[in-house]
Amino acid sequence: MSKSRLALFVAFCCVAIYGCSQNSPKGIDVSHHQGDINWNKVAKEPIGFVYIKATEGETYVDSKFKKNIVGAKKVGLPVGVYHYFRMTSGAHKQFKNFYNTVKKYKIDLIPMVDVETSDDKSTKVLQDSLDVFISLVKAKFGVTPMIYGTQRSYNTYCAPKYNNYHLYIGRYGKNEPQIIGKGTYTIWQYTEKAKVNGIPKLVDMCRFNKKYG
């Protein structure tokens, strides 16, 4: 990533994370589970940004990734990408899969790593491997990734070690996410059953923490 592109990338993220009020358009995250998305229709909805699943583990590439990122970028939506982290393969191989998949696209938002399972490994072993993945993201993208988890998975596998990171936490319903230790979430994924015109299946929807408004 060039220095000029990196500067724009970081500046955009600062605006997105710190300059987004509680009443700003909400965000979504998508994968092949949402089917074939009509991004022209999505662009007419009050959606402010989208995170798109790129990869999982060492070899998996989401079957809709290319179509989703090209479509979302074409209609001008700010785009972030994420990797679903697994303990069935090493961090270096996972990062290679992630980076090789996303490197040719202009990404607007900080990368995100999704941590929802330990694959029966200990928390320490998972965190050691996650640290390697994070360091590789920092080295290639020049930014610290956001961490995604449900309230349960984050508190089980990540808290409080990563509480100073930007956190994208899923907790469905009226109650905001609560994390163990000091700190709070940046983005709250508050439903997995949102209906958005242009997306044939239900989709996850989120909003920024009001402290950033």
Phi and psi in degrees as GROMACS dihedral restraints (atoms count N, CA, C in turn):
[ dihedral_restraints ]
;  ai    aj    ak    al  type     phi  dphi    fc
    3     4     5     6     1   -69.6    20    10
    4     5     6     7     1   160.4    20    10
    6     7     8     9     1   -63.0    20    10
    7     8     9    10     1   -39.5    20    10
    9    10    11    12     1   -67.3    20    10
   10    11    12    13     1   -41.0    20    10
   12    13    14    15     1   -67.0    20    10
   13    14    15    16     1   -39.0    20    10
   15    16    17    18     1   -63.9    20    10
   16    17    18    19     1   -40.5    20    10
   18    19    20    21     1   -61.5    20    10
   19    20    21    22     1   -43.7    20    10
   21    22    23    24     1   -65.1    20    10
   22    23    24    25     1   -39.6    20    10
   24    25    26    27     1   -60.3    20    10
   25    26    27    28     1   -50.4    20    10
   27    28    29    30     1   -66.2    20    10
   28    29    30    31     1   -41.3    20    10
   30    31    32    33     1   -61.0    20    10
   31    32    33    34     1   -42.5    20    10
   33    34    35    36     1   -62.6    20    10
   34    35    36    37     1   -42.2    20    10
   36    37    38    39     1   -63.0    20    10
   37    38    39    40     1   -38.5    20    10
   39    40    41    42     1   -63.2    20    10
   40    41    42    43     1   -41.9    20    10
   42    43    44    45     1   -64.6    20    10
   43    44    45    46     1   -44.7    20    10
   45    46    47    48     1   -64.5    20    10
   46    47    48    49     1   -39.7    20    10
   48    49    50    51     1   -86.8    20    10
   49    50    51    52     1   -40.8    20    10
   51    52    53    54     1  -101.0    20    10
   52    53    54    55     1   -16.8    20    10
   54    55    56    57     1  -108.4    20    10
   55    56    57    58     1    15.8    20    10
   57    58    59    60     1  -102.4    20    10
   58    59    60    61     1   116.3    20    10
   60    61    62    63     1   -79.3    20    10
   61    62    63    64     1   167.1    20    10
   63    64    65    66     1   -59.3    20    10
   64    65    66    67     1   -28.6    20    10
   66    67    68    69     1   -93.1    20    10
   67    68    69    70     1     4.9    20    10
   69    70    71    72     1   -70.5    20    10
   70    71    72    73     1   160.8    20    10
   72    73    74    75     1   -53.1    20    10
   73    74    75    76     1   146.9    20    10
   75    76    77    78     1   -84.7    20    10
   76    77    78    79     1   172.3    20    10
   78    79    80    81     1  -116.6    20    10
   79    80    81    82     1   163.7    20    10
   81    82    83    84     1  -133.4    20    10
   82    83    84    85     1   160.4    20    10
   84    85    86    87     1  -128.8    20    10
   85    86    87    88     1   141.1    20    10
   87    88    89    90     1  -134.7    20    10
   88    89    90    91     1   159.0    20    10
   90    91    92    93     1  -152.7    20    10
   91    92    93    94     1  -166.2    20    10
   93    94    95    96     1   -62.8    20    10
   94    95    96    97     1   -19.7    20    10
   96    97    98    99     1   -62.1    20    10
   97    98    99   100     1   -23.6    20    10
   99   100   101   102     1   -85.6    20    10
  100   101   102   103     1    -4.9    20    10
  102   103   104   105     1    78.2    20    10
  103   104   105   106     1  -156.6    20    10
  105   106   107   108     1   -84.6    20    10
  106   107   108   109     1   111.9    20    10
  108   109   110   111     1   -91.4    20    10
  109   110   111   112     1   135.0    20    10
  111   112   113   114     1   -93.2    20    10
  112   113   114   115     1    96.4    20    10
  114   115   116   117     1   -70.8    20    10
  115   116   117   118     1   -24.3    20    10
  117   118   119   120     1   -63.1    20    10
  118   119   120   121     1   -38.2    20    10
  120   121   122   123     1   -72.7    20    10
  121   122   123   124     1   -40.5    20    10
  123   124   125   126     1   -59.5    20    10
  124   125   126   127     1   -39.0    20    10
  126   127   128   129     1   -62.2    20    10
  127   128   129   130     1   -20.2    20    10
  129   130   131   132     1   -88.4    20    10
  130   131   132   133     1    -6.0    20    10
  132   133   134   135     1   -89.1    20    10
  133   134   135   136     1   162.1    20    10
  135   136   137   138     1   -77.2    20    10
  136   137   138   139     1    62.7    20    10
  138   139   140   141     1  -110.4    20    10
  139   140   141   142     1   123.5    20    10
  141   142   143   144     1   -93.5    20    10
  142   143   144   145     1   -23.0    20    10
  144   145   146   147     1  -164.9    20    10
  145   146   147   148     1   165.0    20    10
  147   148   149   150     1  -142.9    20    10
  148   149   150   151     1   135.9    20    10
  150   151   152   153     1  -103.3    20    10
  151   152   153   154     1   132.7    20    10
  153   154   155   156     1  -117.3    20    10
  154   155   156   157     1   130.1    20    10
  156   157   158   159     1   -68.2    20    10
  157   158   159   160     1   128.9    20    10
  159   160   161   162     1  -103.2    20    10
  160   161   162   163     1   -52.9    20    10
  162   163   164   165     1  -145.2    20    10
  163   164   165   166     1   168.8    20    10
  165   166   167   168     1  -149.5    20    10
  166   167   168   169     1   131.8    20    10
  168   169   170   171     1    61.7    20    10
  169   170   171   172     1  -150.4    20    10
  171   172   173   174     1   -83.4    20    10
  172   173   174   175     1   -30.4    20    10
  174   175   176   177     1  -129.0    20    10
  175   176   177   178     1   -19.0    20    10
  177   178   179   180     1   -75.9    20    10
  178   179   180   181     1   131.0    20    10
  180   181   182   183     1  -119.5    20    10
  181   182   183   184     1   127.6    20    10
  183   184   185   186     1   -58.0    20    10
  184   185   186   187     1   131.9    20    10
  186   187   188   189     1   -64.9    20    10
  187   188   189   190     1   -20.4    20    10
  189   190   191   192     1  -105.6    20    10
  190   191   192   193     1     5.5    20    10
  192   193   194   195     1   -58.5    20    10
  193   194   195   196     1   -54.6    20    10
  195   196   197   198     1   -59.1    20    10
  196   197   198   199     1   -46.9    20    10
  198   199   200   201     1   -62.8    20    10
  199   200   201   202     1   -40.7    20    10
  201   202   203   204     1   -67.6    20    10
  202   203   204   205     1   -45.4    20    10
  204   205   206   207     1   -71.2    20    10
  205   206   207   208     1   -38.2    20    10
  207   208   209   210     1   -65.1    20    10
  208   209   210   211     1   -43.2    20    10
  210   211   212   213     1   -66.7    20    10
  211   212   213   214     1   -43.6    20    10
  213   214   215   216     1   -66.3    20    10
  214   215   216   217     1   -40.8    20    10
  216   217   218   219     1   -66.7    20    10
  217   218   219   220     1   -37.8    20    10
  219   220   221   222     1   -61.5    20    10
  220   221   222   223     1   -34.3    20    10
  222   223   224   225     1   -93.5    20    10
  223   224   225   226     1     4.4    20    10
  225   226   227   228     1    87.8    20    10
  226   227   228   229     1    14.5    20    10
  228   229   230   231     1   -78.0    20    10
  229   230   231   232     1   135.3    20    10
  231   232   233   234     1   -63.3    20    10
  232   233   234   235     1   131.4    20    10
  234   235   236   237     1  -121.7    20    10
  235   236   237   238     1   137.2    20    10
  237   238   239   240     1  -123.0    20    10
  238   239   240   241     1   160.6    20    10
  240   241   242   243     1  -126.0    20    10
  241   242   243   244     1   153.5    20    10
  243   244   245   246     1  -140.1    20    10
  244   245   246   247     1   156.3    20    10
  246   247   248   249     1  -117.5    20    10
  247   248   249   250     1   132.0    20    10
  249   250   251   252     1   -87.3    20    10
  250   251   252   253     1   112.2    20    10
  252   253   254   255     1   -81.7    20    10
  253   254   255   256     1   131.4    20    10
  255   256   257   258     1  -124.5    20    10
  256   257   258   259     1   155.1    20    10
  258   259   260   261     1  -103.1    20    10
  259   260   261   262     1    17.0    20    10
  261   262   263   264     1   -89.6    20    10
  262   263   264   265     1    -3.3    20    10
  264   265   266   267     1  -151.5    20    10
  265   266   267   268     1   163.9    20    10
  267   268   269   270     1   -72.8    20    10
  268   269   270   271     1   157.4    20    10
  270   271   272   273     1   -64.0    20    10
  271   272   273   274     1   -38.8    20    10
  273   274   275   276     1   -63.1    20    10
  274   275   276   277     1   -43.4    20    10
  276   277   278   279     1   -68.4    20    10
  277   278   279   280     1   -36.5    20    10
  279   280   281   282     1   -65.2    20    10
  280   281   282   283     1   -43.3    20    10
  282   283   284   285     1   -65.1    20    10
  283   284   285   286     1   -38.3    20    10
  285   286   287   288     1   -59.0    20    10
  286   287   288   289     1   -43.6    20    10
  288   289   290   291     1   -60.9    20    10
  289   290   291   292     1   -47.1    20    10
  291   292   293   294     1   -62.9    20    10
  292   293   294   295     1   -52.0    20    10
  294   295   296   297     1   -65.1    20    10
  295   296   297   298     1   -44.0    20    10
  297   298   299   300     1   -63.9    20    10
  298   299   300   301     1   -26.9    20    10
  300   301   302   303     1   -78.2    20    10
  301   302   303   304     1   -37.3    20    10
  303   304   305   306     1  -102.8    20    10
  304   305   306   307     1   -11.9    20    10
  306   307   308   309     1   -62.9    20    10
  307   308   309   310     1   -25.9    20    10
  309   310   311   312     1   -86.0    20    10
  310   311   312   313     1    -1.5    20    10
  312   313   314   315     1  -105.7    20    10
  313   314   315   316     1   148.2    20    10
  315   316   317   318     1   -81.8    20    10
  316   317   318   319     1   115.8    20    10
  318   319   320   321     1  -102.3    20    10
  319   320   321   322     1   131.1    20    10
  321   322   323   324     1   -89.4    20    10
  322   323   324   325     1   -34.8    20    10
  324   325   326   327     1  -108.6    20    10
  325   326   327   328     1   159.2    20    10
  327   328   329   330     1   -61.3    20    10
  328   329   330   331     1   142.4    20    10
  330   331   332   333     1   -60.0    20    10
  331   332   333   334     1   155.8    20    10
  333   334   335   336     1  -129.2    20    10
  334   335   336   337     1   142.7    20    10
  336   337   338   339     1  -116.3    20    10
  337   338   339   340     1   128.0    20    10
  339   340   341   342     1   -96.6    20    10
  340   341   342   343     1   116.9    20    10
  342   343   344   345     1  -118.1    20    10
  343   344   345   346     1   103.4    20    10
  345   346   347   348     1  -127.7    20    10
  346   347   348   349     1    -7.5    20    10
  348   349   350   351     1  -147.2    20    10
  349   350   351   352     1   149.7    20    10
  351   352   353   354     1  -100.9    20    10
  352   353   354   355     1    -4.5    20    10
  354   355   356   357     1    48.3    20    10
  355   356   357   358     1    41.2    20    10
  357   358   359   360     1    67.4    20    10
  358   359   360   361     1    17.5    20    10
  360   361   362   363     1   -93.2    20    10
  361   362   363   364     1   160.7    20    10
  363   364   365   366     1   -70.3    20    10
  364   365   366   367     1   159.7    20    10
  366   367   368   369     1   -60.8    20    10
  367   368   369   370     1   -40.3    20    10
  369   370   371   372     1   -63.4    20    10
  370   371   372   373     1   -44.9    20    10
  372   373   374   375     1   -62.9    20    10
  373   374   375   376     1   -42.4    20    10
  375   376   377   378     1   -61.1    20    10
  376   377   378   379     1   -48.3    20    10
  378   379   380   381     1   -64.8    20    10
  379   380   381   382     1   -36.4    20    10
  381   382   383   384     1   -62.1    20    10
  382   383   384   385     1   -42.4    20    10
  384   385   386   387     1   -69.9    20    10
  385   386   387   388     1   -40.4    20    10
  387   388   389   390     1   -62.4    20    10
  388   389   390   391     1   -37.8    20    10
  390   391   392   393     1   -59.0    20    10
  391   392   393   394     1   -39.2    20    10
  393   394   395   396     1   -65.3    20    10
  394   395   396   397     1   -45.9    20    10
  396   397   398   399     1   -60.0    20    10
  397   398   399   400     1   -44.8    20    10
  399   400   401   402     1   -61.0    20    10
  400   401   402   403     1   -42.6    20    10
  402   403   404   405     1   -63.5    20    10
  403   404   405   406     1   -34.5    20    10
  405   406   407   408     1   -71.0    20    10
  406   407   408   409     1   -37.5    20    10
  408   409   410   411     1   -61.0    20    10
  409   410   411   412     1   -47.2    20    10
  411   412   413   414     1   -59.0    20    10
  412   413   414   415     1   -42.3    20    10
  414   415   416   417     1   -66.3    20    10
  415   416   417   418     1   -39.2    20    10
  417   418   419   420     1   -89.7    20    10
  418   419   420   421     1   -36.2    20    10
  420   421   422   423     1  -100.4    20    10
  421   422   423   424     1   -17.7    20    10
  423   424   425   426     1    77.3    20    10
  424   425   426   427     1    12.7    20    10
  426   427   428   429     1  -140.2    20    10
  427   428   429   430     1   157.8    20    10
  429   430   431   432     1   -83.5    20    10
  430   431   432   433     1   130.9    20    10
  432   433   434   435     1   -71.1    20    10
  433   434   435   436     1   156.6    20    10
  435   436   437   438     1   -79.1    20    10
  436   437   438   439     1   149.8    20    10
  438   439   440   441     1  -111.5    20    10
  439   440   441   442     1   130.0    20    10
  441   442   443   444     1  -105.1    20    10
  442   443   444   445     1   144.4    20    10
  444   445   446   447     1  -167.8    20    10
  445   446   447   448     1   157.9    20    10
  447   448   449   450     1   -69.4    20    10
  448   449   450   451     1   163.8    20    10
  450   451   452   453     1   -54.6    20    10
  451   452   453   454     1   -42.1    20    10
  453   454   455   456     1   -67.4    20    10
  454   455   456   457     1   -48.9    20    10
  456   457   458   459     1   -68.5    20    10
  457   458   459   460     1   -38.3    20    10
  459   460   461   462     1   -63.6    20    10
  460   461   462   463     1   -47.9    20    10
  462   463   464   465     1   -65.8    20    10
  463   464   465   466     1   -29.3    20    10
  465   466   467   468     1   -76.2    20    10
  466   467   468   469     1   -44.3    20    10
  468   469   470   471     1  -106.7    20    10
  469   470   471   472     1   -21.0    20    10
  471   472   473   474     1  -121.1    20    10
  472   473   474   475     1   -36.6    20    10
  474   475   476   477     1   -72.9    20    10
  475   476   477   478     1   148.4    20    10
  477   478   479   480     1   -92.6    20    10
  478   479   480   481     1     7.1    20    10
  480   481   482   483     1   -56.1    20    10
  481   482   483   484     1   -38.6    20    10
  483   484   485   486     1  -106.2    20    10
  484   485   486   487     1    19.3    20    10
  486   487   488   489     1   -65.1    20    10
  487   488   489   490     1   -18.0    20    10
  489   490   491   492     1   -88.0    20    10
  490   491   492   493     1    -0.3    20    10
  492   493   494   495     1   -82.8    20    10
  493   494   495   496     1   164.9    20    10
  495   496   497   498     1   -72.8    20    10
  496   497   498   499     1   127.3    20    10
  498   499   500   501     1  -116.4    20    10
  499   500   501   502     1   134.6    20    10
  501   502   503   504     1  -114.0    20    10
  502   503   504   505     1   101.6    20    10
  504   505   506   507     1  -113.7    20    10
  505   506   507   508     1   131.2    20    10
  507   508   509   510     1   -93.6    20    10
  508   509   510   511     1   120.8    20    10
  510   511   512   513     1  -147.7    20    10
  511   512   513   514     1   111.7    20    10
  513   514   515   516     1   -88.0    20    10
  514   515   516   517     1   131.2    20    10
  516   517   518   519     1   126.5    20    10
  517   518   519   520     1  -158.7    20    10
  519   520   521   522     1   -87.8    20    10
  520   521   522   523     1   -21.7    20    10
  522   523   524   525     1   -88.7    20    10
  523   524   525   526     1   130.4    20    10
  525   526   527   528     1   -67.4    20    10
  526   527   528   529     1   155.2    20    10
  528   529   530   531     1   -62.6    20    10
  529   530   531   532     1   144.2    20    10
  531   532   533   534     1  -122.4    20    10
  532   533   534   535     1   126.8    20    10
  534   535   536   537     1  -110.8    20    10
  535   536   537   538     1   152.1    20    10
  537   538   539   540     1   -74.9    20    10
  538   539   540   541     1   129.5    20    10
  540   541   542   543     1    93.2    20    10
  541   542   543   544     1  -174.5    20    10
  543   544   545   546     1   -75.2    20    10
  544   545   546   547     1   144.9    20    10
  546   547   548   549     1   119.1    20    10
  547   548   549   550     1   177.0    20    10
  549   550   551   552     1  -155.7    20    10
  550   551   552   553     1   176.6    20    10
  552   553   554   555     1   -81.6    20    10
  553   554   555   556     1   158.3    20    10
  555   556   557   558     1   -94.4    20    10
  556   557   558   559     1   -44.6    20    10
  558   559   560   561     1  -126.4    20    10
  559   560   561   562     1   135.1    20    10
  561   562   563   564     1  -110.7    20    10
  562   563   564   565     1   115.1    20    10
  564   565   566   567     1   -84.2    20    10
  565   566   567   568     1   101.5    20    10
  567   568   569   570     1   -98.5    20    10
  568   569   570   571     1    -9.1    20    10
  570   571   572   573     1  -152.0    20    10
  571   572   573   574     1   150.9    20    10
  573   574   575   576     1  -112.1    20    10
  574   575   576   577     1     9.9    20    10
  576   577   578   579     1  -127.7    20    10
  577   578   579   580     1    35.2    20    10
  579   580   581   582     1   -77.7    20    10
  580   581   582   583     1   147.7    20    10
  582   583   584   585     1  -108.8    20    10
  583   584   585   586     1   123.1    20    10
  585   586   587   588     1  -127.8    20    10
  586   587   588   589     1   127.6    20    10
  588   589   590   591     1   -58.0    20    10
  589   590   591   592     1   128.4    20    10
  591   592   593   594     1   102.4    20    10
  592   593   594   595     1   -14.7    20    10
  594   595   596   597     1  -110.8    20    10
  595   596   597   598     1   115.4    20    10
  597   598   599   600     1   -69.0    20    10
  598   599   600   601     1   -21.1    20    10
  600   601   602   603     1  -121.0    20    10
  601   602   603   604     1   165.7    20    10
  603   604   605   606     1   -61.2    20    10
  604   605   606   607     1   150.7    20    10
  606   607   608   609     1  -136.7    20    10
  607   608   609   610     1   151.3    20    10
  609   610   611   612     1   -69.4    20    10
  610   611   612   613     1   138.4    20    10
  612   613   614   615     1  -131.6    20    10
  613   614   615   616     1   148.0    20    10
  615   616   617   618     1  -141.1    20    10
  616   617   618   619     1   168.6    20    10
  618   619   620   621     1  -143.7    20    10
  619   620   621   622     1   158.4    20    10
  621   622   623   624     1   -74.6    20    10
  622   623   624   625     1   149.9    20    10
  624   625   626   627     1   -58.4    20    10
  625   626   627   628     1   134.8    20    10
  627   628   629   630     1   -61.5    20    10
  628   629   630   631     1   -19.9    20    10
  630   631   632   633     1   -65.3    20    10
  631   632   633   634     1   -19.4    20    10
  633   634   635   636     1   -90.9    20    10
  634   635   636   637     1    -1.8    20    10
